[in-house]
Amino acid sequence: MCGICGEITFDARPASNAAVAAMTAAMTPRGPDAGGGYAQGRIAFGHRRLKIVDLSEHACQPMVDSELGLALVFNGMIYNYRELRRELKARGYRFFSHGDSEVLIKAYHAWGPRFVDRLAGMFAFALWERDSGRVVLGRDRLGIKPLYYSYSGDARRLRFASTLPALLAAGEVDTAIDPVALHHYMSFHAVVPAPYTILRGVRKLPPATLLTLEPDGTRREEHYWAPSFEPEAGDEARSPEEWREAVLGTLRTAVRRRTVADVPVGVLLSGGVDSSLIVGLLAEAGQRDLNTFSVGFESVGGEAGDEFRYSDLVARTFGTRHHRIEIDAQRTLDALPDCIHAMSEPMVSHDAIGFYLLSDHVSREMKVVQSGQGADEVFGGYHWYPPLLESTDPAGDYARVFCDRDHAEYLQAVHPDFAGADHSGRFIEEHFARPGAPGAVDRALRIDTTVMLVDDPVKRVDNMTMAWGLEARVPFLDHELVELAGRIPASLKVAGGGKHVLKEAARAVIPAAVIDRPKGYFPVPALKYLRGPYLERVRATLDSPAARARKLFRREYVDTLLADPEAHVTPLRGSKLWQLALLESWLQSHGI
């Protein structure tokens, strides 16, 4: 787990070492253990390292293989690297290190760009071919690892980095607000789908995508994987019990894969089914002295800010070394500026601060944890899935329950300069109309798994954990598990209020009290009910000279939300006022 960056020029100019050094320095928290750079003519790469496998200096990056004429920067973890290494050695390749980075170099040389089909893991990388001058950028199937890029104004230079703020550190970025991205942020629950970001001059590589850049600037994108939501031959005859056993077996493999490390691996234990199941499967596999971590916040408005009763139960059941982290309201308030600054893009979900503060504590003891993100999107755990079984307007019904505002309210909220088409509504309709997902629930699961999950929960976990040099691994996003889940009949997945197959599989592993409890979430009540110093901070942000000069939002709309914040909530029960303040805070934090 690391931070990568680089610059590529498409004319006679050499790449800028200074720009790459600035980007590398900006990502020091992602890789606190080591840093390095490599430059050769029109390419320059930078890297920050978090040592997880092969802790020696042999595995440092940028990694250059002079014999093969390849240079690499890589962020992530390839869980099957040992198997691939054995296969490559049998083909005659010689290795000078023992980690996964060098495996990527040899695999690319052996199998070409589609070597990614053989990878089980999370990754973002840049590979340079010395002899052809070609550069290949790639991102994993589910977008677990980020990759941003920015062109110069004349398109004769491209920079890339693991974080958007790293690109800002190098300078020369068009920081104007992108109107399409703003519509997504304000409407599509702050999800800004790739390739967009909130800034017009920065784009992100979509998941499961290879971007090939030739020396003259010619570019080619290839989308190399997509989950199917249709049954395979014989699936119709499978019983619920057979699906349950298939899920449990595949999940066992996914959890086991994510124990591959040369350092201990812990678990972020919320007390919900997903993280509890990870703990149970690790215990089942014989792991002892497992470190588990839970966080809780002060209650506000009668709403509890922790789920310790369930995480404590799981910790007792499996005898883990459990760490309960309690955060008071003042600590949460004090940490907000640093949390917002750590975001690669503005992320409105309240639990960003939860993961940020939890990661602060966990990183003092661990470098790697497993986390339960993705199960709800993959196995149908959200409340909006069951009603879609009877929907006659799938895209419209999905938008009404998921989106924060309709287009009419969006036009009331933003400055006229940003008024335009209903970009989010059109995006949802086009996504739902694609082939490959037969029913309304299947289409909702597809957009949530391949879009919403990538640019909300997964991005949030990556940003907040890596802000403290902590690697988070997500077994529910193992691509083989995602492929299996896509084939399960939608009616079976969402039975019993949702996530039925996974819950039934979990009964063989974890206590029923955890499975049959009301659905929980990562509660941070102080950001849902904006009161006292939280409301004053929000007011100060939106009333600041920078916000008034920016004129991003209509003043009358801002004043309406400020007058009664708790009366203006989204369909998913988030604060509309916090959404505005978060965006403005993020822009100010990065000097935009």
C-alpha positions in Angstrom: 0.0 0.0 0.0 1.6 3.2 -1.1 1.3 6.4 -3.0 2.3 6.7 -6.7 2.7 9.6 -9.0 4.5 10.6 -12.2 4.8 12.9 -15.2 4.9 12.0 -18.8 5.6 14.4 -21.6 4.7 14.0 -25.3 7.2 16.3 -26.9 10.9 16.9 -26.5 10.7 18.3 -23.0 12.1 16.3 -20.2 9.7 15.4 -17.3 9.8 17.7 -14.3 11.6 16.1 -11.3 10.4 19.1 -9.2 6.8 18.4 -10.0 7.1 14.7 -9.2 9.0 15.5 -6.0 6.2 17.8 -4.9 3.5 15.2 -5.6 5.5 12.5 -3.8 6.0 14.7 -0.7 2.2 15.4 -0.6 1.6 11.7 -0.3 4.0 11.0 2.6 1.1 9.8 4.9 0.2 7.1 2.4 3.7 5.7 2.5 5.6 6.8 5.7 8.3 4.1 5.5 10.2 5.2 2.4 10.2 7.3 -0.7 11.9 7.4 -4.0 12.0 8.7 -7.6 13.1 7.7 -11.1 13.5 9.9 -14.1 14.5 9.1 -17.7 13.9 11.7 -20.4 10.2 12.2 -20.9 9.0 10.2 -17.9 9.5 10.7 -14.1 8.0 8.5 -11.5 7.6 9.0 -7.7 6.7 6.6 -4.9 5.9 6.6 -1.2 6.1 3.2 0.5 4.2 1.5 3.3 6.1 -1.8 4.0 3.7 -4.7 4.0 5.5 -7.5 2.1 9.2 -8.0 1.5 10.3 -5.4 4.1 13.8 -5.2 2.6 15.1 -2.4 0.4 15.0 -4.8 -2.6 11.3 -4.1 -2.9 11.6 -0.3 -3.0 10.0 1.7 -5.8 10.1 3.1 -8.4 11.2 -0.4 -9.4 13.4 -0.7 -12.5 14.2 -3.9 -14.4 17.0 -3.0 -16.7 17.1 -6.5 -18.2 13.5 -6.3 -19.3 13.5 -2.5 -20.0 10.6 -1.8 -17.7 10.0 0.6 -14.8 7.0 0.5 -12.4 5.2 2.4 -9.7 2.5 0.4 -8.0 0.0 1.0 -5.1 -1.9 -1.9 -3.7 -1.6 -5.6 -2.9 -1.6 -8.6 -5.1 -2.8 -11.5 -2.9 -1.9 -14.3 -5.3 1.6 -12.9 -6.1 3.4 -16.0 -4.7 1.5 -18.3 -7.1 2.2 -15.9 -10.0 5.9 -15.7 -9.0 6.2 -19.5 -9.1 4.6 -19.6 -12.5 6.9 -16.9 -13.8 10.0 -18.6 -12.4 9.0 -21.8 -14.2 9.0 -19.7 -17.4 12.6 -18.7 -16.7 12.2 -15.3 -15.1 14.7 -14.3 -12.4 13.7 -12.3 -9.3 15.8 -9.9 -7.2 13.0 -9.3 -4.6 10.3 -11.2 -2.7 7.3 -8.9 -2.9 4.4 -8.4 -5.3 5.8 -5.3 -7.2 8.4 -7.2 -9.2 5.8 -9.9 -10.0 3.9 -7.2 -11.9 6.9 -6.3 -14.0 7.6 -9.9 -15.0 3.9 -10.6 -15.5 3.5 -7.6 -17.8 6.6 -8.8 -19.8 5.3 -12.3 -20.0 1.6 -11.7 -20.8 1.2 -8.1 -21.9 -1.3 -5.6 -20.6 -3.9 -8.2 -20.0 -1.8 -9.7 -17.2 -4.3 -7.9 -15.0 -6.8 -10.7 -15.7 -4.5 -13.0 -13.6 -4.3 -10.6 -10.6 -6.3 -11.2 -7.4 -6.0 -8.0 -5.5 -6.3 -4.2 -5.4 -4.0 -2.1 -7.5 -3.2 1.0 -9.4 0.0 1.2 -11.4 2.1 2.9 -14.1 4.4 0.8 -16.2 7.0 2.3 -18.6 8.5 0.5 -21.6 12.0 1.8 -22.1 12.3 0.7 -25.7 8.9 1.8 -27.1 8.4 4.8 -24.7 4.9 3.5 -24.0 3.3 4.0 -20.6 0.4 1.9 -19.3 -1.8 3.0 -16.4 -4.1 0.5 -14.8 -6.7 0.3 -12.0 -8.2 -2.7 -10.2 -11.6 -4.2 -11.1 -13.6 -2.6 -8.3 -11.6 0.7 -8.1 -10.3 0.0 -4.6 -7.1 1.8 -5.3 -7.4 5.4 -6.7 -5.7 6.9 -9.7 -6.1 10.6 -10.7 -4.6 12.4 -13.7 -4.3 15.8 -15.2 -3.3 17.1 -18.6 -1.4 20.4 -19.2 -3.4 23.1 -21.1 -1.7 22.1 -24.4 -2.1 18.4 -23.7 1.6 17.9 -24.1 2.1 16.6 -20.6 0.2 14.3 -18.3 0.6 13.9 -14.5 -0.9 11.1 -12.4 -1.1 10.5 -8.7 -2.9 8.4 -6.1 -4.6 11.5 -4.7 -6.1 14.6 -6.2 -4.3 16.9 -3.7 -1.0 15.6 -4.9 -1.7 16.9 -8.4 -2.6 20.2 -6.9 0.8 20.3 -5.1 2.6 20.1 -8.5 0.6 23.1 -9.7 -0.7 24.0 -13.2 -4.2 22.4 -12.6 -7.4 23.9 -13.8 -9.3 24.2 -10.5 -12.6 25.5 -12.0 -15.6 23.6 -10.7 -16.8 21.0 -13.2 -20.6 21.6 -13.7 -21.3 17.9 -14.4 -19.5 16.8 -11.3 -21.2 19.4 -9.2 -24.6 18.1 -10.2 -23.5 14.6 -9.2 -22.2 15.8 -5.9 -25.4 17.7 -5.1 -27.8 15.1 -6.4 -26.2 11.6 -6.7 -25.4 11.4 -2.9 -22.0 13.1 -3.5 -21.0 10.2 -5.8 -19.0 11.7 -8.7 -18.5 8.8 -11.3 -15.3 8.5 -13.2 -13.8 10.1 -15.2 -15.1 13.2 -13.5 -13.9 14.9 -10.4 -15.2 18.1 -8.8 -12.4 20.0 -10.6 -12.5 20.5 -14.3 -8.8 20.0 -14.8 -8.6 16.6 -12.9 -9.9 13.2 -14.1 -9.7 9.8 -12.6 -9.2 6.5 -14.3 -12.4 4.3 -14.1 -12.2 1.0 -12.4 -11.1 -2.1 -14.4 -9.5 0.2 -17.0 -6.1 0.2 -18.7 -5.0 3.5 -20.2 -2.1 3.2 -22.8 -0.2 6.4 -23.6 2.1 6.4 -26.7 5.1 8.8 -26.9 3.2 11.1 -29.3 0.3 11.5 -26.8 -2.0 9.0 -28.5 -4.2 7.4 -25.9 -6.2 4.2 -25.8 -8.6 3.0 -23.0 -9.6 -0.6 -22.5 -12.2 -1.7 -20.0 -11.0 -5.2 -19.1 -13.7 -6.5 -16.6 -17.3 -6.1 -15.7 -19.4 -8.2 -13.3 -22.4 -10.0 -14.9 -25.8 -9.9 -13.1 -27.2 -12.7 -15.2 -27.3 -16.4 -14.3 -25.0 -18.9 -15.9 -26.1 -22.3 -17.2 -27.4 -24.4 -14.3 -27.8 -21.5 -11.9 -31.6 -21.7 -12.0 -31.5 -25.2 -10.5 -29.4 -24.2 -7.5 -31.1 -24.3 -4.1 -30.8 -21.6 -1.5 -28.6 -23.9 0.5 -26.3 -24.4 -2.5 -26.0 -20.6 -2.9 -25.3 -20.2 0.8 -22.5 -22.8 0.7 -21.0 -21.3 -2.4 -21.0 -17.8 -0.8 -19.4 -19.1 2.4 -16.7 -21.0 0.5 -15.8 -18.1 -1.7 -15.8 -15.7 1.2 -13.4 -18.0 3.1 -11.0 -17.8 0.2 -11.4 -14.0 0.0 -10.7 -13.5 3.8 -7.7 -16.0 3.7 -6.2 -14.1 0.7 -6.2 -10.9 2.6 -4.1 -12.3 5.4 -1.0 -12.4 3.1 1.5 -10.0 4.6 4.8 -9.9 6.4 3.2 -7.9 9.2 0.1 -8.7 11.4 -3.4 -8.1 10.0 -6.2 -6.9 12.2 -9.9 -6.2 11.7 -12.1 -3.1 11.9 -15.0 -4.5 13.8 -18.2 -2.5 13.7 -20.3 -5.2 15.3 -22.4 -5.6 12.1 -22.8 -8.9 10.2 -20.0 -8.1 7.7 -17.1 -7.3 9.9 -18.2 -9.9 12.5 -18.2 -12.5 9.8 -14.6 -11.6 8.8 -13.6 -12.1 12.5 -15.4 -15.4 12.7 -13.8 -16.8 9.5 -10.3 -15.8 10.7 -11.0 -17.5 14.0 -12.4 -20.5 12.2 -9.1 -20.7 10.2 -7.1 -20.8 13.4 -5.9 -17.3 13.8 -5.2 -16.4 17.4 -4.5 -13.1 19.2 -6.4 -11.3 16.5 -6.5 -7.5 17.0 -10.0 -6.0 16.5 -10.9 -2.3 16.7 -14.3 -0.5 17.2 -15.1 3.2 17.5 -18.0 5.1 19.1 -19.1 8.7 19.4 -21.2 10.7 21.8 -25.0 10.5 21.4 -26.9 13.4 20.0 -30.7 13.9 20.0 -31.3 10.6 21.6 -29.4 8.8 18.8 -26.7 6.4 19.9 -23.2 7.0 18.6 -21.8 3.5 19.1 -22.6 -0.1 18.6 -20.2 -1.5 21.2 -22.7 -4.0 22.6 -22.4 -6.0 19.3 -18.7 -5.6 18.7 -18.0 -6.6 22.4 -20.1 -9.7 21.9 -18.1 -10.7 18.8 -14.8 -10.0 20.5 -15.8 -12.1 23.5 -17.1 -15.0 21.3 -13.9 -15.3 19.4 -11.4 -14.2 22.1 -9.9 -11.3 20.1 -7.6 -8.6 21.5 -10.3 -6.0 21.3 -9.7 -2.2 21.3 -12.7 0.0 22.0 -12.1 3.6 21.0 -14.4 6.3 22.4 -14.4 9.7 20.8 -16.0 12.8 22.4 -17.7 15.6 20.5 -14.9 18.0 21.0 -12.3 15.6 19.5 -14.6 15.0 16.5 -15.0 18.8 16.0 -11.2 19.4 16.3 -10.4 16.7 13.9 -12.8 17.8 11.1 -10.4 20.2 9.3 -7.6 17.5 9.0 -10.2 14.9 8.0 -11.5 17.1 5.2 -8.0 17.9 4.1 -7.2 14.2 3.8 -10.1 13.7 1.3 -9.0 13.3 -2.3 -12.5 14.5 -3.2 -15.2 16.0 -1.0 -17.0 13.1 0.7 -20.2 14.0 2.5 -20.9 10.7 4.4 -20.6 11.2 8.1 -18.5 8.2 8.8 -15.5 9.7 7.0 -14.6 11.3 10.3 -15.3 7.9 12.0 -12.8 6.1 9.8 -10.3 9.0 10.1 -10.2 8.9 13.9 -10.4 5.1 14.1 -7.5 4.9 11.7 -5.4 7.3 13.8 -5.7 4.9 16.8 -5.3 1.6 14.8 -2.2 2.8 12.9 -0.4 3.1 16.2 -0.5 -0.7 16.5 -1.1 -2.1 13.0 -0.3 -1.5 9.4 -3.0 -3.7 7.9 -6.6 -4.4 8.7 -9.5 -6.1 7.0 -12.8 -4.2 6.7 -16.4 -5.1 5.8 -17.1 -2.5 3.1 -19.0 -3.6 0.1 -21.3 -6.4 1.5 -24.4 -4.2 1.3 -23.9 -3.3 -2.3 -22.8 -6.8 -3.4 -25.4 -8.8 -1.5 -28.4 -6.4 -1.4 -28.4 -5.1 2.1 -29.9 -1.6 1.6 -33.5 -0.8 2.2 -34.1 0.5 -1.3 -33.6 -2.9 -2.9 -36.7 -5.0 -1.8 -39.3 -2.4 -3.1 -37.6 -2.5 -6.5 -38.8 -6.1 -7.0 -42.2 -4.7 -7.9 -41.0 -1.5 -9.6 -42.4 -0.4 -13.0 -40.1 2.6 -13.1 -36.7 1.2 -11.8 -34.5 4.2 -12.6 -37.0 6.7 -11.3 -37.8 4.7 -8.1 -34.1 4.3 -7.4 -33.4 8.0 -7.9 -36.3 9.0 -5.6 -34.9 7.0 -2.7 -31.2 7.4 -3.2 -30.6 10.9 -4.7 -30.3 13.9 -2.3 -32.2 16.4 -4.5 -34.2 16.3 -7.6 -33.2 18.5 -10.5 -35.6 21.3 -9.5 -34.1 21.7 -6.1 -30.6 21.5 -7.6 -31.5 24.6 -9.7 -32.7 26.4 -6.6 -29.5 25.6 -4.8 -26.7 26.5 -7.2 -25.6 29.7 -8.8 -27.1 30.2 -12.3 -23.7 29.7 -13.9 -24.0 26.0 -12.9 -27.6 25.5 -13.9 -27.9 23.0 -16.8 -29.1 19.6 -17.7 -30.1 16.9 -15.2 -26.8 15.1 -15.5 -27.4 12.7 -12.6 -30.8 11.7 -13.7 -29.6 11.0 -17.2 -26.6 9.0 -15.8 -28.9 6.8 -13.7 -31.4 6.3 -16.6 -28.6 5.4 -19.0 -26.9 3.0 -16.5 -30.2 1.2 -15.8 -30.9 0.9 -19.5 -27.7 -1.1 -20.2 -28.0 -4.8 -21.0 -26.7 -7.5 -18.7 -28.9 -7.0 -15.7 -32.4 -8.4 -16.2 -34.4 -7.0 -13.3 -34.8 -3.7 -11.4 -32.9 -5.0 -8.4 -30.1 -6.3 -10.5 -29.7 -2.9 -12.2 -29.7 -1.1 -8.8 -27.0 -3.6 -7.5 -25.0 -3.0 -10.6 -24.9 0.7 -10.4 -24.2 0.5 -6.7 -21.4 -2.0 -7.0 -19.6 -0.5 -10.0 -20.3 3.2 -9.4 -21.6 4.2 -5.9 -19.5 1.8 -4.0 -16.3 2.9 -5.8 -16.8 6.6 -5.3 -18.3 6.6 -1.8 -17.6 3.8 0.7 -14.5 2.4 -0.9 -12.9 5.8 -1.6 -13.8 7.0 1.9 -12.0 4.0 3.5 -8.9 4.3 1.3 -8.6 8.0 2.0 -9.2 7.9 5.7 -7.0 4.9 6.5 -4.2 5.9 4.2 -4.1 9.4 5.9 -2.5 7.4 8.8 -0.4 4.9 6.8 -2.9 2.1 7.4 -3.8 -0.4 4.7 -7.4 -1.5 4.5 -8.3 -4.8 2.8 -11.9 -5.5 1.7 -12.7 -9.2 1.2 -16.3 -8.5 0.2 -14.8 -6.9 -3.0 -12.9 -10.0 -4.0 -13.7 -10.1 -7.7 -14.6 -13.8 -7.6 -17.0 -13.2 -4.7 -18.6 -10.2 -6.6 -19.0 -12.4 -9.8 -20.7 -15.1 -7.7 -23.0 -12.7 -6.0 -24.1 -11.2 -9.3 -25.5 -14.6 -10.4 -27.6 -15.1 -7.3 -31.3 -14.4 -8.0 -32.2 -10.9 -6.8 -35.3 -12.2 -5.0 -33.1 -14.5 -2.9 -30.6 -11.8 -2.1 -33.1 -9.2 -0.8 -35.4 -11.7 1.0 -36.0 -11.0 4.7 -35.3 -7.3 4.3 -32.0 -7.7 2.5 -28.7 -9.6 2.4 -30.5 -12.9 3.0 -28.0 -15.3 1.4 -25.1 -13.7 3.3 -26.9 -13.7 6.6 -27.8 -17.3 6.2 -24.2 -18.2 5.4 -23.1 -16.3 8.5 -25.2 -18.4 10.8 -22.7 -21.2 10.5 -20.0 -18.8 11.9 -21.2 -16.0 14.1 -23.8 -15.5 16.9 -27.4 -15.1 15.8 -27.8 -12.0 17.9 -25.4 -10.2 15.5 -27.2 -11.5 12.4 -30.8 -10.8 13.6 -30.2 -7.3 15.1 -31.6 -4.2 13.4 -29.4 -2.9 10.6 -26.7 -0.5 11.9 -24.3 1.9 10.3 -21.3 3.9 11.3 -23.1 6.5 13.5 -21.7 10.1 13.9 -24.8 11.9 15.2 -23.1 15.3 15.6 -22.8 15.6 11.8 -26.4 14.5 11.3 -27.9 16.9 13.8 -25.9 20.1 13.4 -26.1 21.9 16.7 -24.0 24.2 18.9 -20.3 24.5 17.8 -20.9 22.2 14.8 -23.6 24.5 13.4 -21.5 27.6 14.1 -18.6 26.1 12.2 -20.8 25.3 9.3 -22.3 28.8 9.4 -18.8 30.4 9.5 -17.7 28.3 6.5 -20.7 29.3 4.3 -20.6 32.9 5.4 -16.8 33.3 4.9 -15.5 35.8 2.3 -14.1 32.9 0.2 -17.6 31.2 0.0 -19.3 34.5 -0.8 -16.8 35.3 -3.5 -17.1 31.8 -5.0 -20.9 32.2 -5.4 -21.3 28.5 -5.8 -24.6 28.3 -4.0 -27.6 30.7 -4.1 -27.6 32.7 -0.9 -31.3 32.3 -0.3 -30.9 28.5 -0.4 -28.0 28.6 2.1 -30.0 30.9 4.4 -33.0 28.5 4.3 -30.9 25.6 5.4 -29.1 27.6 8.1 -32.4 28.7 9.6 -33.5 25.1 10.3 -30.8 22.5 9.5 -32.7 19.5 10.9 -35.7 20.2 8.7 -33.6 19.7 5.6 -32.4 16.1 5.2 -31.9 13.9 2.3 -33.9 10.7 1.6 -31.0 8.8 3.1 -31.3 11.0 6.2 -28.2 13.1 5.7 -27.9 16.8 6.3 -28.2 19.0 3.2 -26.5 21.8 5.0 -23.5 19.6 5.9 -23.2 18.7 2.2 -22.8 22.3 1.2 -20.4 23.1 4.0 -18.3 20.1 3.4 -17.7 21.0 -0.3 -16.9 24.6 0.6 -14.6 23.4 3.4 -12.7 21.1 1.1 -12.2 23.8 -1.5 -10.9 26.2 1.1 -8.7 23.5 2.6 -6.9 23.0 -0.7 -6.6 26.7 -1.5 -9.1 26.6 -4.4 
